[in-house]
Amino acid sequence: MLVLAVLALQGCMIVRPGQIGYIQRNGKLLPRPELGGSRWFNPFVSKEVKINTRTVELYNELTVPSKEGLSVKAEISLLYHINPESARDIYIRFGTNYEEVIILTNLRAITREICARYEAKELYATERTKIEHTIADMMKEQISQYGFVVDAVLLRDIFMPEQLTKAIQSKLEAEQASLTVEFVIQKQRKEAEWSAQQMDYVIQRQKKEAERMMVEAEAIKKSQALINESMTEQALQYRYIDMLKTLGASNNAKIIVMDKNAPVMLDSK
């Protein structure tokens, strides 16, 4: 009974979530996939094959060349998964060691090729995102045809000799300081231009105001000249007589004192 129980357990395949299973009988992989649950098989003529279809991280440390010919240590991670529809073909073509045979080999070669296009300081600081995207695109071109799906490439860290790292950091700091100075200069230049524009506006406004005052003064001058021209002796006498008429029409008593030039009217009250 114990032997039968052991054989029964050996002949049971359990496929968990994120896996796809196949039965290999007499050296031939059966076409029907097992997507979940359990299945019995004859352990004497068959064996189980289970392939992980979840996203996995393939971490690798390798030495890559830079554009200047320096050797740089890189830590890189590839996130990928297997297309369940291609799992059978992947097993037939590469076996269960597909990660080493096809994925890791391409990752190492492509990473070295891409990193050789960049200088050490670009690998260290400025171009990481671009490098990650380029490696991911080239990996897709190389392995997607076999049923592998590239999710992301992460350039986790770059290690260089300490002296080179310090030199790159110093250069980056100098470049940043230069950019800061340039920014300050540009800001001051813009402020000066703005101040000049404001001063031009004030000057133009003052000129306009001066022109307005000149026009107003000229108008007053002309008006005064017209008044002076109209103030003849006859006109003044006419207006004086007209004023006397108005005073004479008043109900109040008046005393008019006459001199040789003109009468003077006084109130009798």
C-alpha positions as CSV (number, residue, x, y, z in Angstrom):
1,M,0.0,0.0,0.0
2,L,2.8,2.4,0.8
3,V,4.4,1.7,-2.6
4,L,1.1,2.4,-4.3
5,A,0.7,5.7,-2.4
6,V,4.2,6.8,-3.3
7,L,3.6,6.0,-7.0
8,A,0.3,7.8,-6.9
9,L,2.0,10.9,-5.5
10,Q,4.7,10.7,-8.1
11,G,2.1,10.5,-10.8
12,C,0.2,13.6,-9.8
13,M,1.0,16.9,-11.5
14,I,-0.2,20.1,-9.7
15,V,-0.2,23.3,-11.8
16,R,-0.4,26.4,-9.7
17,P,-1.4,30.0,-10.8
18,G,1.3,31.6,-13.0
19,Q,2.3,28.2,-14.4
20,I,1.5,26.2,-17.5
21,G,2.1,22.4,-17.5
22,Y,2.6,19.7,-20.0
23,I,2.9,15.9,-19.9
24,Q,5.8,14.4,-21.7
25,R,5.0,10.7,-22.6
26,N,7.6,8.4,-24.0
27,G,9.8,11.4,-25.0
28,K,7.0,13.2,-26.7
29,L,5.4,16.4,-25.3
30,L,1.6,16.1,-25.4
31,P,-0.1,19.2,-27.1
32,R,-2.7,19.7,-24.4
33,P,-1.6,22.4,-21.8
34,E,-2.6,22.2,-18.2
35,L,-3.4,25.7,-17.0
36,G,-4.3,25.0,-13.4
37,G,-5.3,22.2,-11.0
38,S,-4.0,18.6,-10.9
39,R,-3.6,15.8,-13.4
40,W,-2.7,12.2,-13.0
41,F,-0.1,10.5,-15.3
42,N,1.9,7.3,-15.4
43,P,5.2,8.1,-13.8
44,F,6.8,5.1,-15.5
45,V,6.4,6.3,-19.1
46,S,5.6,10.0,-18.5
47,K,6.9,13.1,-16.7
48,E,5.6,16.5,-15.9
49,V,7.0,19.7,-17.4
50,K,6.0,23.0,-15.7
51,I,6.9,26.5,-17.1
52,N,6.6,29.7,-15.2
53,T,4.6,32.4,-17.0
54,R,4.8,35.1,-14.3
55,T,7.0,38.1,-14.7
56,V,10.4,37.3,-13.3
57,E,13.6,39.4,-12.6
58,L,16.8,38.3,-14.2
59,Y,19.6,40.0,-12.3
60,N,23.2,40.0,-13.7
61,E,26.5,41.7,-12.9
62,L,28.9,42.2,-15.8
63,T,31.8,44.2,-16.9
64,V,31.1,46.5,-19.9
65,P,33.3,48.8,-22.0
66,S,32.7,52.5,-22.2
67,K,33.3,54.7,-25.3
68,E,36.7,55.7,-24.0
69,G,37.7,52.0,-23.6
70,L,37.3,51.9,-19.8
71,S,36.0,48.8,-18.1
72,V,33.0,49.5,-16.0
73,K,31.1,47.1,-13.7
74,A,27.3,47.2,-14.2
75,E,24.4,45.8,-12.3
76,I,21.4,45.2,-14.6
77,S,18.0,43.6,-14.2
78,L,15.7,42.3,-16.9
79,L,12.0,41.9,-16.1
80,Y,10.3,39.5,-18.5
81,H,7.7,36.8,-18.8
82,I,6.8,34.0,-21.2
83,N,3.8,34.2,-23.5
84,P,1.7,31.2,-22.4
85,E,0.8,30.4,-26.0
86,S,4.5,30.0,-26.8
87,A,5.5,28.0,-23.7
88,R,5.4,24.6,-25.5
89,D,7.6,25.9,-28.4
90,I,10.0,27.4,-26.0
91,Y,10.4,24.1,-24.1
92,I,10.9,22.2,-27.3
93,R,13.4,24.6,-28.7
94,F,15.4,25.6,-25.6
95,G,14.4,23.2,-22.8
96,T,13.9,24.3,-19.2
97,N,17.3,26.1,-19.3
98,Y,15.9,28.7,-21.7
99,E,16.9,31.6,-19.4
100,E,20.6,30.9,-19.7
101,V,20.5,29.7,-23.3
102,I,18.6,32.6,-25.0
103,I,17.8,35.4,-22.5
104,L,20.9,35.9,-20.5
105,T,23.2,35.5,-23.5
106,N,21.4,38.2,-25.4
107,L,21.2,40.5,-22.4
108,R,25.0,40.4,-21.9
109,A,25.8,40.9,-25.5
110,I,23.4,43.8,-26.0
111,T,24.3,45.5,-22.8
112,R,28.0,45.5,-23.8
113,E,27.2,46.8,-27.2
114,I,25.0,49.6,-26.0
115,C,27.3,50.7,-23.2
116,A,30.2,50.9,-25.6
117,R,28.4,53.8,-27.4
118,Y,28.5,56.0,-24.3
119,E,31.2,57.7,-22.2
120,A,31.8,56.7,-18.6
121,K,30.2,59.8,-17.2
122,E,27.1,59.2,-19.3
123,L,26.8,55.6,-18.0
124,Y,27.3,56.9,-14.5
125,A,24.9,59.8,-14.4
126,T,23.2,61.4,-17.4
127,E,22.1,58.7,-19.9
128,R,20.8,55.8,-17.8
129,T,17.1,56.1,-18.9
130,K,18.1,56.3,-22.5
131,I,20.4,53.2,-22.2
132,E,17.7,51.2,-20.4
133,H,15.2,52.0,-23.2
134,T,17.7,51.1,-25.9
135,I,18.6,47.8,-24.3
136,A,14.9,46.9,-23.8
137,D,14.1,47.7,-27.5
138,M,17.0,45.5,-28.7
139,M,16.1,42.7,-26.4
140,K,12.5,42.8,-27.7
141,E,13.9,42.5,-31.3
142,Q,16.0,39.5,-30.4
143,I,13.8,37.4,-28.1
144,S,10.2,38.4,-28.7
145,Q,10.1,36.2,-31.8
146,Y,10.5,33.1,-29.6
147,G,7.6,34.0,-27.2
148,F,9.4,36.0,-24.6
149,V,7.9,39.4,-23.5
150,V,10.2,42.1,-22.2
151,D,8.6,44.2,-19.5
152,A,11.5,46.5,-18.5
153,V,15.2,46.9,-18.3
154,L,16.7,48.5,-15.1
155,L,20.3,49.7,-15.0
156,R,20.6,49.4,-11.3
157,D,24.1,50.6,-10.7
158,I,27.4,51.5,-12.3
159,F,30.7,51.0,-10.5
160,M,33.9,52.6,-11.7
161,P,37.4,53.2,-10.2
162,E,37.3,55.6,-7.3
163,Q,39.5,58.2,-9.0
164,L,37.5,58.1,-12.2
165,T,34.2,58.5,-10.2
166,K,35.6,61.5,-8.3
167,A,36.8,63.1,-11.6
168,I,33.3,62.6,-13.2
169,Q,31.6,64.0,-10.2
170,S,33.9,67.0,-10.2
171,K,33.2,67.6,-13.9
172,L,29.5,67.2,-13.4
173,E,29.6,69.7,-10.5
174,A,31.6,72.1,-12.7
175,E,29.1,71.8,-15.5
176,Q,26.2,72.3,-13.1
177,A,27.9,75.4,-11.6
178,S,28.5,76.7,-15.1
179,L,24.8,76.2,-15.9
180,T,23.8,78.0,-12.7
181,V,26.0,81.0,-13.6
182,E,24.6,81.1,-17.1
183,F,21.1,81.0,-15.6
184,V,21.9,83.9,-13.3
185,I,23.4,85.9,-16.2
186,Q,20.3,85.2,-18.3
187,K,18.1,86.2,-15.4
188,Q,20.0,89.5,-14.8
189,R,19.9,90.2,-18.5
190,K,16.2,89.8,-18.7
191,E,15.7,91.9,-15.6
192,A,17.9,94.6,-17.2
193,E,15.9,94.4,-20.4
194,W,12.7,94.7,-18.4
195,S,14.0,97.7,-16.5
196,A,15.0,99.3,-19.8
197,Q,11.5,98.7,-21.2
198,Q,10.0,100.2,-18.0
199,M,12.2,103.3,-18.3
200,D,11.4,103.7,-22.0
201,Y,7.7,103.6,-21.0
202,V,8.2,106.2,-18.3
203,I,10.1,108.5,-20.7
204,Q,7.5,108.1,-23.4
205,R,4.7,108.8,-20.9
206,Q,6.5,111.9,-19.7
207,K,7.0,113.1,-23.3
208,K,3.3,112.6,-23.9
209,E,2.5,114.6,-20.8
210,A,4.9,117.4,-21.8
211,E,3.3,117.5,-25.2
212,R,-0.2,117.6,-23.7
213,M,0.8,120.5,-21.4
214,M,2.3,122.4,-24.3
215,V,-0.9,122.0,-26.3
216,E,-2.9,123.1,-23.3
217,A,-0.7,126.1,-22.7
218,E,-0.9,127.1,-26.4
219,A,-4.7,126.8,-26.2
220,I,-4.8,129.0,-23.1
221,K,-2.5,131.5,-24.8
222,K,-4.7,131.7,-27.9
223,S,-7.9,132.0,-25.8
224,Q,-6.3,134.9,-23.7
225,A,-5.2,136.6,-26.9
226,L,-8.7,136.4,-28.3
227,I,-10.1,137.9,-25.0
228,N,-7.6,140.7,-25.0
229,E,-8.4,141.5,-28.6
230,S,-12.1,141.7,-27.8
231,M,-11.6,144.1,-24.8
232,T,-11.8,147.4,-26.7
233,E,-12.9,150.7,-25.1
234,Q,-16.3,150.6,-26.7
235,A,-16.8,147.0,-25.6
236,L,-15.9,147.9,-22.0
237,Q,-18.2,150.9,-22.0
238,Y,-21.1,148.8,-23.3
239,R,-20.6,146.2,-20.6
240,Y,-20.4,148.9,-18.0
241,I,-23.7,150.4,-19.1
242,D,-25.3,147.0,-19.2
243,M,-24.2,146.4,-15.6
244,L,-25.7,149.8,-14.5
245,K,-29.0,148.7,-16.1
246,T,-29.0,145.6,-14.0
247,L,-28.2,147.4,-10.8
248,G,-30.8,150.0,-11.6
249,A,-33.5,147.4,-11.9
250,S,-32.8,146.2,-8.4
251,N,-35.4,147.2,-5.6
252,N,-32.7,148.4,-3.3
253,A,-31.9,152.1,-3.2
254,K,-28.7,153.1,-4.8
255,I,-26.4,156.2,-4.7
256,I,-24.4,156.8,-7.8
257,V,-21.3,159.0,-7.5
258,M,-20.0,160.4,-10.7
259,D,-16.4,161.3,-11.5
260,K,-15.0,162.5,-14.7
261,N,-14.4,158.9,-15.9
262,A,-17.3,156.8,-14.8
263,P,-20.2,156.8,-12.2
264,V,-19.8,155.0,-8.9
265,M,-22.9,153.4,-7.5
266,L,-23.3,153.1,-3.7
267,D,-26.0,151.3,-1.7
268,S,-28.0,153.8,0.3
269,K,-28.7,151.4,3.2
